[in-house]
Amino acid sequence: MTTVRVLVAEDQAAVRAALVMILRSEPGLDVVGEAGDGEQAVRLAAELQPDVVLMDVQMPRMDGVSAARQIVAEGTSQVLMLTTFDHDEYVYGALRAGAAGFLLKDLEADALIEGIRTVARGEGMLAPSVTRRLINTFARPERPDQPKARAAADALTPREREVLACLGAGLSNGQIADRLEMAETTTKTHVSRILAKLELRSRVQAAILAQDLGLVAHE
């Protein structure tokens, strides 16, 4: 099993200690550092180059969204945001900046561990029960159109557009494979090509774009 190196960035010491305790109890996860504010998180991410930075949205000195943008720009770590869904609307900006996804603070330990492993695999946090809610909330039809992104999306093959729509619906690779009746390895190939063609950093960004472009049917 490949060890996933994690940096925990959370300003509340008790919460940070609890997160570290959970992660250190799991085989294959290695907490390589802890940060109590956004500036420290950026510095330690550059110094330690963890696989995943678990980042609280509300951080002192530099907020988590700004810190996430800087870490993502360095290109060495995936950023997984911690948030309270009802209040942290600006998480949308972090997802656009390339954060791999987000988790709610009240989640169970198993979900936290699986979320970190999912992000470390490069899949992003797209659990339909959570991520779809955020995408649907912030990807409004009245948002300004993105001509460059729309032109790039128009250049996708019909199958790639189907996969992009599935990403926008919050489906995992396995779920996309089942829906479109193809192998999961083929799904992964399509997702990689879509990200490359659209010049996106993560499948979460692709999901948001699919919503912005109206590729996802809303019930």
DODRENDO-419530 format. One line per field, with one value per residue: residue in one letter; x, y negated, z negated of N, C-alpha, C in turn. Coordinates in Angstrom, 1 decimal. Example, Ala and Ser with C-alpha at 12.3 -4.5 7.8 and 13.67 -1.06 7.14 Angstrom:
torke c(A/S)
npx c(13.2/12.8)
npy c(5.7/2.2)
npz c(-7.8/-7.1)
capx c(12.3/13.7)
capy c(4.5/1.1)
capz c(-7.8/-7.1)
cpx c(13.2/12.9)
cpy c(3.3/0.0)
cpz c(-7.8/-7.9)
//
This chain:
torke c(M/T/T/V/R/V/L/V/A/E/D/Q/A/A/V/R/A/A/L/V/M/I/L/R/S/E/P/G/L/D/V/V/G/E/A/G/D/G/E/Q/A/V/R/L/A/A/E/L/Q/P/D/V/V/L/M/D/V/Q/M/P/R/M/D/G/V/S/A/A/R/Q/I/V/A/E/G/T/S/Q/V/L/M/L/T/T/F/D/H/D/E/Y/V/Y/G/A/L/R/A/G/A/A/G/F/L/L/K/D/L/E/A/D/A/L/I/E/G/I/R/T/V/A/R/G/E/G/M/L/A/P/S/V/T/R/R/L/I/N/T/F/A/R/P/E/R/P/D/Q/P/K/A/R/A/A/A/D/A/L/T/P/R/E/R/E/V/L/A/C/L/G/A/G/L/S/N/G/Q/I/A/D/R/L/E/M/A/E/T/T/T/K/T/H/V/S/R/I/L/A/K/L/E/L/R/S/R/V/Q/A/A/I/L/A/Q/D/L/G/L/V/A/H/E)
npx c(0.8/0.6/1.9/0.2/0.9/0.1/-0.8/-2.1/-4.2/-5.6/-7.1/-8.2/-7.0/-7.8/-9.6/-7.8/-6.0/-7.6/-8.2/-5.6/-5.1/-7.0/-6.1/-3.5/-4.0/-4.6/-3.5/-1.1/-1.5/0.2/0.8/2.5/2.9/1.6/-0.5/-1.5/-2.5/-3.2/-1.0/1.1/0.4/0.7/3.5/4.5/3.5/4.9/7.4/7.3/5.9/3.5/1.2/-1.5/-3.2/-5.1/-7.4/-8.8/-11.4/-11.9/-9.4/-6.9/-4.8/-4.2/-6.8/-8.4/-9.1/-7.6/-5.1/-5.3/-5.4/-2.7/-1.2/-2.2/-1.3/1.4/1.5/2.3/0.8/-2.4/-5.4/-7.7/-10.6/-12.0/-15.2/-18.1/-21.1/-23.3/-22.5/-20.1/-19.8/-17.9/-16.3/-16.6/-15.0/-12.5/-12.7/-12.9/-10.3/-8.8/-8.8/-9.2/-11.6/-14.0/-14.8/-17.3/-17.3/-18.5/-18.3/-18.0/-15.2/-14.3/-15.2/-13.7/-11.1/-11.4/-12.0/-9.6/-7.9/-9.2/-8.8/-6.0/-5.6/-6.2/-8.8/-10.6/-13.1/-16.1/-18.6/-21.9/-23.9/-23.0/-21.2/-22.6/-24.6/-23.3/-22.3/-24.6/-25.7/-24.0/-23.3/-24.9/-27.4/-27.4/-24.8/-21.9/-21.2/-18.7/-16.7/-14.3/-14.1/-16.5/-16.1/-14.0/-15.2/-17.1/-15.4/-15.0/-15.4/-18.5/-18.8/-17.0/-18.3/-20.6/-19.4/-18.4/-20.8/-21.7/-19.7/-20.5/-22.8/-21.9/-20.8/-18.9/-15.9/-16.5/-19.4/-19.9/-18.9/-20.7/-23.2/-22.7/-22.0/-19.4/-15.9/-14.2/-11.6/-11.5/-13.2/-11.6/-9.6/-11.0/-11.7/-9.2/-8.5/-10.4/-9.9/-7.4/-7.9/-9.7/-8.1/-8.0/-7.5/-8.6/-11.1/-13.2/-13.3/-14.0/-16.6/-18.0/-17.8/-19.3/-21.8/-22.0/-22.1/-24.5/-24.8/-25.9/-28.8/-31.3/-33.3)
npy c(1.2/-2.2/-4.9/-7.7/-11.0/-13.6/-16.9/-18.7/-21.4/-23.4/-25.8/-25.6/-24.2/-21.9/-20.6/-20.2/-18.4/-16.2/-15.5/-14.8/-12.6/-10.8/-10.3/-9.4/-7.0/-5.3/-2.9/-3.5/-6.2/-9.1/-11.7/-14.5/-17.0/-19.9/-22.8/-25.9/-28.2/-30.0/-31.1/-29.6/-27.1/-27.3/-27.7/-25.3/-23.4/-23.9/-23.4/-20.7/-19.3/-17.6/-14.8/-15.4/-18.2/-18.9/-21.2/-23.7/-26.0/-28.4/-30.3/-31.9/-34.8/-34.1/-33.3/-30.0/-29.5/-31.3/-30.4/-27.8/-28.3/-29.3/-27.0/-25.1/-26.3/-25.9/-23.2/-20.8/-19.5/-18.0/-19.7/-19.4/-20.6/-21.6/-22.2/-24.0/-23.4/-25.1/-27.7/-28.4/-29.8/-30.8/-28.7/-27.8/-29.4/-28.3/-25.8/-26.4/-27.4/-25.1/-23.3/-20.0/-19.1/-18.9/-18.4/-17.9/-19.2/-17.6/-15.0/-11.3/-9.4/-7.3/-8.3/-10.6/-9.5/-8.0/-10.0/-11.4/-9.5/-9.2/-11.7/-11.7/-9.7/-11.2/-11.5/-13.3/-14.8/-13.8/-13.0/-12.1/-12.8/-15.0/-16.8/-17.3/-18.9/-21.3/-22.1/-22.4/-24.5/-26.7/-26.8/-28.6/-29.3/-31.9/-32.8/-34.4/-33.7/-31.5/-32.0/-30.9/-28.4/-27.3/-27.0/-25.2/-23.0/-22.5/-21.3/-18.7/-15.2/-13.4/-11.3/-12.1/-14.4/-13.3/-12.0/-14.2/-15.4/-13.5/-13.8/-16.3/-15.7/-14.6/-12.0/-9.0/-7.4/-4.7/-4.8/-6.3/-4.6/-2.5/-3.8/-4.6/-2.3/-1.2/-0.2/-0.8/-1.6/-2.8/-4.9/-6.4/-7.1/-8.8/-10.9/-11.9/-12.9/-14.8/-16.7/-17.5/-18.6/-20.7/-22.2/-22.0/-21.6/-19.7/-17.1/-18.1/-20.8/-20.3/-19.3/-21.5/-23.2/-21.7/-22.1/-24.9/-25.1/-24.0/-21.3/-19.4/-17.8/-19.1/-18.0)
npz c(0.0/0.9/-0.8/-1.9/-2.2/-4.5/-5.2/-7.8/-8.1/-10.3/-12.4/-14.9/-17.8/-19.2/-17.4/-15.3/-16.6/-17.0/-14.3/-13.5/-15.1/-14.3/-11.6/-12.0/-13.1/-11.1/-8.9/-6.3/-6.0/-6.6/-8.7/-8.0/-8.8/-10.7/-10.6/-11.8/-10.8/-7.7/-6.3/-7.4/-6.5/-3.8/-3.7/-4.9/-3.1/-0.8/-1.8/-2.7/-0.8/-0.7/0.1/-0.1/-1.3/-4.0/-4.4/-6.4/-5.8/-7.1/-8.3/-10.3/-9.6/-6.8/-4.8/-4.3/-1.6/0.0/-0.7/0.3/3.0/3.5/2.8/4.7/7.0/6.9/7.5/6.3/4.4/3.6/2.6/0.1/-1.1/-4.2/-5.5/-6.7/-5.3/-5.1/-5.5/-4.3/-1.6/0.1/0.7/3.2/4.8/4.1/5.2/7.9/8.2/8.1/6.0/4.8/3.8/1.1/-2.3/-4.8/-8.2/-10.1/-9.5/-9.5/-10.8/-9.0/-6.6/-6.3/-6.1/-3.7/-2.0/-1.9/-0.8/1.7/2.9/3.0/4.9/7.1/7.9/6.8/4.6/5.1/4.0/4.5/2.5/1.2/2.7/5.0/4.1/3.4/5.9/7.4/6.0/6.3/9.0/10.9/13.4/14.1/14.0/15.4/18.8/20.1/22.6/23.7/22.3/23.1/25.9/25.8/24.7/26.7/28.5/27.6/27.9/28.7/26.7/24.8/23.9/22.8/20.6/19.3/18.5/16.7/14.7/13.9/12.6/10.3/10.3/9.6/11.0/11.3/11.2/13.5/15.4/15.2/15.9/18.5/19.7/20.0/19.6/16.5/16.6/19.1/18.6/16.9/18.7/20.4/18.6/18.0/20.5/21.0/18.9/19.8/22.3/21.6/20.1/17.3/13.7/12.0/11.5/10.1/10.9/13.5/13.1/12.1/14.3/16.2/15.1/15.3/18.1/18.7/19.0/17.4/16.3/14.3/11.6)
capx c(0.0/1.3/1.7/-0.3/1.5/-0.9/-0.6/-3.4/-4.2/-6.8/-6.7/-8.6/-6.0/-8.5/-10.0/-6.6/-5.5/-8.6/-8.0/-4.3/-5.2/-7.7/-5.3/-2.3/-4.4/-4.9/-2.3/-1.0/-1.6/1.3/0.7/3.9/2.9/0.4/-0.5/-2.5/-3.0/-3.1/0.4/1.9/0.0/1.4/4.9/4.8/3.2/6.1/8.6/7.1/5.3/2.6/0.3/-2.8/-3.3/-6.4/-7.4/-10.0/-11.7/-11.7/-8.1/-6.3/-3.6/-4.6/-7.9/-8.1/-9.3/-6.4/-4.0/-5.4/-5.0/-1.3/-0.7/-2.5/-0.5/2.7/1.4/2.9/-0.1/-3.8/-6.0/-9.0/-11.1/-12.9/-16.1/-19.5/-21.7/-24.4/-21.9/-18.8/-20.1/-16.7/-15.6/-16.7/-13.8/-11.4/-12.9/-12.4/-8.9/-8.2/-8.9/-9.7/-12.9/-14.3/-15.5/-18.0/-16.6/-19.2/-18.3/-17.4/-13.8/-14.1/-15.5/-12.5/-10.0/-11.7/-11.9/-8.2/-7.4/-9.8/-8.1/-4.6/-5.7/-6.4/-10.2/-11.4/-14.2/-17.4/-19.6/-23.1/-24.7/-22.5/-20.6/-23.6/-25.4/-22.6/-22.2/-25.9/-26.0/-23.2/-23.2/-26.2/-27.5/-27.1/-23.4/-21.4/-20.8/-17.2/-16.6/-13.2/-14.4/-17.6/-15.4/-13.2/-16.2/-17.6/-14.4/-15.0/-16.2/-19.8/-18.6/-16.4/-19.4/-21.4/-18.6/-18.4/-22.1/-21.7/-18.9/-21.3/-23.8/-21.3/-20.7/-17.5/-15.6/-17.3/-20.7/-19.9/-18.7/-22.0/-24.2/-22.4/-21.8/-18.0/-15.0/-13.8/-10.3/-11.9/-13.7/-10.5/-8.9/-11.8/-11.6/-7.9/-8.5/-11.3/-9.1/-6.3/-8.5/-10.3/-7.0/-8.5/-6.6/-9.2/-12.4/-14.2/-13.5/-14.8/-18.0/-18.5/-17.9/-20.4/-23.0/-22.1/-22.4/-25.8/-24.8/-26.5/-30.2/-31.7/-34.6)
capy c(0.0/-3.4/-5.8/-9.0/-12.0/-14.5/-18.1/-19.1/-22.8/-23.7/-26.7/-25.2/-23.2/-20.6/-20.0/-19.7/-17.2/-15.1/-15.1/-14.1/-11.4/-9.9/-10.0/-8.6/-5.6/-4.6/-2.4/-4.0/-7.6/-9.7/-13.1/-15.0/-18.4/-20.6/-24.2/-26.6/-29.4/-29.9/-31.3/-28.5/-26.0/-27.5/-27.5/-23.9/-22.7/-24.1/-22.7/-19.2/-18.7/-16.4/-14.4/-16.0/-19.2/-19.0/-22.6/-24.4/-27.2/-29.6/-30.2/-33.2/-35.3/-33.9/-32.3/-28.7/-29.6/-32.0/-29.4/-26.7/-28.8/-29.3/-25.6/-24.5/-26.9/-25.2/-22.0/-19.7/-18.8/-18.2/-20.4/-19.0/-21.7/-21.3/-23.3/-23.8/-23.7/-26.2/-29.0/-28.7/-29.9/-31.1/-27.5/-27.7/-30.0/-27.4/-24.7/-27.0/-27.6/-23.8/-22.4/-18.7/-18.9/-19.4/-17.5/-18.6/-18.9/-16.7/-13.6/-10.2/-9.1/-6.5/-9.2/-11.5/-8.7/-7.7/-11.3/-11.7/-8.5/-9.5/-12.8/-11.2/-9.0/-12.1/-11.5/-14.4/-14.5/-14.1/-12.2/-12.8/-13.3/-16.2/-17.6/-17.8/-20.0/-22.5/-22.4/-22.9/-25.8/-27.8/-26.9/-29.1/-29.6/-33.3/-33.1/-34.8/-32.6/-31.4/-31.7/-30.0/-27.1/-26.7/-26.6/-24.0/-22.0/-22.1/-20.5/-17.4/-14.2/-13.1/-10.5/-13.0/-15.3/-12.5/-11.8/-15.5/-15.6/-12.7/-14.5/-17.4/-15.1/-14.1/-10.5/-8.5/-6.7/-3.5/-5.1/-6.7/-3.4/-1.7/-4.5/-4.7/-0.9/-1.0/0.2/-1.9/-2.1/-3.6/-6.1/-7.2/-7.7/-9.9/-12.0/-12.5/-13.6/-16.0/-17.7/-18.1/-19.5/-21.9/-22.9/-22.1/-20.9/-18.6/-16.7/-19.0/-21.9/-19.8/-19.2/-22.8/-23.6/-21.0/-22.8/-26.2/-25.0/-23.5/-19.9/-18.5/-18.0/-19.3/-17.5)
capz c(0.0/1.0/-1.9/-1.6/-3.1/-4.7/-6.0/-8.4/-8.4/-11.0/-13.4/-16.3/-18.2/-19.6/-16.2/-14.6/-17.3/-16.7/-12.9/-13.4/-15.8/-13.4/-10.4/-12.4/-13.5/-9.9/-8.1/-5.0/-6.1/-7.4/-8.9/-8.0/-9.4/-11.1/-10.5/-12.6/-10.0/-6.3/-5.9/-7.8/-5.7/-2.5/-3.8/-5.1/-1.9/0.1/-2.4/-2.9/0.4/-1.0/1.2/-0.4/-2.3/-4.5/-4.7/-6.9/-5.1/-8.0/-8.9/-10.5/-8.9/-5.4/-4.8/-3.6/-0.2/0.5/-0.9/1.2/4.4/3.6/2.8/6.0/8.0/6.8/8.3/5.7/3.5/3.7/1.4/-0.3/-2.0/-5.3/-5.6/-7.1/-4.0/-5.2/-5.7/-3.6/-0.2/0.9/1.1/4.7/5.4/4.0/6.2/9.2/8.1/8.3/4.8/5.3/3.3/-0.2/-3.3/-5.9/-9.4/-11.0/-8.9/-10.3/-10.6/-7.8/-5.4/-6.2/-5.6/-2.3/-1.2/-1.7/0.2/3.0/3.5/3.3/6.2/8.2/8.4/6.3/3.8/5.8/3.4/4.9/1.4/0.7/3.7/6.0/3.5/3.5/7.3/7.8/5.3/6.8/10.5/11.3/14.9/14.4/13.9/16.7/19.7/20.3/24.1/23.9/21.8/24.0/27.1/25.6/24.5/28.0/29.2/27.0/28.7/28.0/25.6/23.7/23.4/21.9/19.4/18.6/17.9/15.5/13.7/13.3/11.8/9.1/10.3/9.5/12.2/11.4/11.6/14.9/16.3/15.2/16.6/20.0/20.1/20.5/18.6/15.6/17.1/20.2/18.0/16.4/19.8/20.9/17.7/18.2/21.8/20.8/18.1/20.6/23.4/21.1/19.3/15.9/12.8/11.2/11.9/9.5/11.8/14.7/12.7/12.1/15.7/16.8/14.6/15.9/19.5/18.8/19.5/16.4/16.2/12.9/11.3)
cpx c(0.9/0.9/1.3/0.2/0.5/-0.4/-1.9/-3.3/-5.6/-6.4/-7.1/-7.8/-6.7/-9.0/-8.9/-6.0/-6.3/-8.3/-6.7/-4.4/-5.9/-6.8/-4.1/-2.7/-4.7/-3.7/-2.3/-1.2/-0.5/1.1/2.1/4.0/1.6/0.5/-1.7/-3.0/-2.6/-1.7/1.3/1.6/0.7/2.9/5.3/4.5/4.3/7.3/8.5/6.6/4.5/1.8/-1.0/-2.6/-4.8/-6.6/-8.7/-10.2/-11.5/-10.4/-7.6/-5.1/-3.8/-5.7/-7.6/-8.2/-8.1/-5.2/-4.0/-5.0/-3.4/-0.7/-1.0/-1.6/0.9/2.7/2.0/1.9/-1.6/-4.4/-7.4/-9.5/-12.0/-13.9/-17.4/-20.4/-22.6/-23.8/-20.8/-19.1/-18.9/-15.9/-15.6/-15.5/-12.6/-11.5/-12.5/-10.9/-8.1/-8.2/-9.6/-11.1/-13.0/-15.0/-16.2/-17.3/-17.2/-19.2/-17.7/-15.9/-13.5/-14.3/-14.3/-11.4/-10.2/-11.6/-10.5/-7.6/-7.9/-9.0/-6.7/-4.6/-5.9/-7.9/-11.0/-12.6/-15.5/-18.5/-21.0/-23.9/-24.2/-22.1/-21.7/-24.4/-24.6/-22.5/-23.5/-26.2/-25.2/-23.0/-24.5/-26.2/-27.2/-25.7/-22.9/-20.9/-19.2/-16.9/-15.4/-13.5/-15.5/-17.0/-14.7/-14.1/-16.8/-16.7/-14.3/-15.8/-17.6/-19.7/-18.0/-17.4/-20.3/-20.7/-18.6/-19.7/-22.2/-20.9/-19.7/-22.4/-23.2/-21.0/-19.2/-17.2/-16.4/-18.8/-20.9/-19.8/-20.0/-23.1/-23.9/-22.0/-20.4/-17.1/-14.5/-12.5/-10.5/-12.4/-12.6/-9.7/-9.7/-11.7/-10.3/-7.9/-9.3/-10.6/-8.0/-6.9/-9.1/-9.3/-7.5/-7.6/-7.3/-10.6/-13.5/-14.4/-14.3/-16.3/-18.7/-18.7/-19.1/-21.7/-23.1/-22.5/-23.8/-25.9/-25.5/-27.9/-30.5/-33.1/-35.5)
cpy c(-1.3/-4.3/-7.2/-10.0/-13.2/-15.7/-18.5/-20.6/-23.2/-24.6/-26.4/-24.0/-21.8/-19.9/-19.4/-18.4/-16.0/-14.6/-14.3/-12.7/-10.3/-9.4/-9.1/-7.2/-4.7/-4.2/-3.0/-5.5/-8.1/-11.2/-13.7/-16.4/-18.9/-22.1/-24.8/-27.8/-29.2/-30.1/-30.2/-27.3/-26.1/-27.2/-26.0/-23.1/-22.8/-23.4/-21.2/-18.5/-17.4/-16.0/-15.2/-17.0/-19.2/-20.4/-23.1/-25.7/-28.4/-29.5/-31.7/-33.5/-35.2/-32.9/-31.1/-28.7/-30.2/-31.0/-28.3/-27.1/-28.8/-27.9/-24.9/-25.0/-26.3/-23.9/-20.7/-18.9/-19.0/-18.8/-19.9/-19.9/-21.0/-22.5/-22.9/-24.3/-24.9/-27.6/-29.4/-28.8/-30.2/-29.9/-27.3/-28.3/-29.1/-26.2/-25.2/-27.1/-26.2/-22.9/-21.2/-18.4/-19.4/-18.3/-18.4/-18.2/-17.9/-15.3/-12.6/-10.0/-8.4/-7.4/-10.1/-10.7/-8.4/-8.9/-11.6/-10.7/-8.7/-10.6/-12.5/-10.4/-9.9/-12.1/-12.7/-13.9/-14.8/-13.2/-12.8/-13.4/-14.6/-17.2/-18.2/-18.9/-21.3/-23.0/-23.1/-24.3/-26.9/-27.9/-27.3/-29.4/-31.0/-33.7/-33.5/-33.7/-32.7/-31.0/-30.7/-28.6/-26.5/-26.2/-25.3/-22.8/-21.5/-21.2/-19.0/-16.5/-14.0/-12.3/-11.3/-13.9/-14.5/-12.3/-13.1/-15.8/-14.7/-13.2/-15.6/-16.9/-14.5/-12.6/-10.2/-7.8/-5.4/-3.7/-5.5/-5.5/-2.6/-2.5/-4.5/-3.4/-0.8/-0.7/-1.0/-2.5/-3.1/-5.0/-7.0/-7.8/-8.9/-11.1/-12.7/-13.4/-14.9/-17.1/-18.3/-19.0/-20.8/-22.7/-23.1/-21.2/-19.7/-18.3/-17.6/-20.3/-21.5/-19.7/-20.5/-23.4/-23.0/-21.7/-24.1/-26.2/-24.4/-22.1/-18.9/-18.9/-18.1/-18.8/-18.6)
cpz c(0.0/-0.1/-1.4/-2.6/-3.2/-5.6/-6.5/-8.7/-9.0/-12.2/-14.8/-16.7/-18.6/-18.4/-15.4/-15.3/-17.0/-15.3/-12.8/-14.0/-14.9/-12.2/-10.8/-12.8/-12.3/-9.1/-6.7/-4.9/-7.0/-7.5/-9.0/-8.6/-9.8/-11.0/-11.2/-11.9/-8.6/-5.8/-6.2/-6.9/-4.3/-2.6/-4.0/-3.9/-0.9/-0.4/-2.4/-1.7/0.1/0.2/1.1/-1.5/-2.7/-5.1/-5.2/-6.1/-5.9/-8.8/-9.2/-9.6/-7.3/-5.4/-4.0/-2.1/0.5/0.4/0.1/2.6/4.5/3.6/4.1/7.1/8.0/7.5/7.6/4.8/3.9/2.5/1.3/-1.4/-3.0/-5.5/-6.3/-5.9/-4.1/-5.2/-4.8/-2.1/0.6/1.2/2.6/5.3/5.2/5.0/7.6/9.3/8.2/7.1/5.3/4.8/1.8/-1.0/-4.3/-7.2/-10.3/-10.4/-9.8/-9.9/-9.3/-6.6/-5.2/-5.6/-4.1/-1.5/-0.9/-0.6/1.6/3.7/3.8/4.6/7.4/8.7/7.9/5.5/4.5/5.3/3.8/3.7/0.9/1.8/4.6/5.4/3.6/4.9/7.7/7.2/5.9/8.3/11.0/12.8/15.1/14.3/15.3/17.5/19.8/21.7/24.3/23.5/22.7/25.3/27.0/25.4/25.8/28.8/28.7/28.0/28.0/26.7/24.4/23.1/22.4/20.5/18.6/17.9/16.6/14.4/13.0/12.4/10.5/9.1/10.2/10.8/12.4/11.8/13.0/15.8/16.3/16.1/18.1/20.5/20.8/19.3/17.8/16.1/18.3/19.7/17.6/17.5/20.3/20.0/17.9/19.4/21.7/20.0/19.0/21.7/22.8/20.2/17.8/15.0/12.1/11.8/11.3/10.3/13.0/14.3/12.7/13.5/16.4/16.3/15.2/17.3/19.7/19.3/18.6/16.2/14.7/12.7/10.7)
//
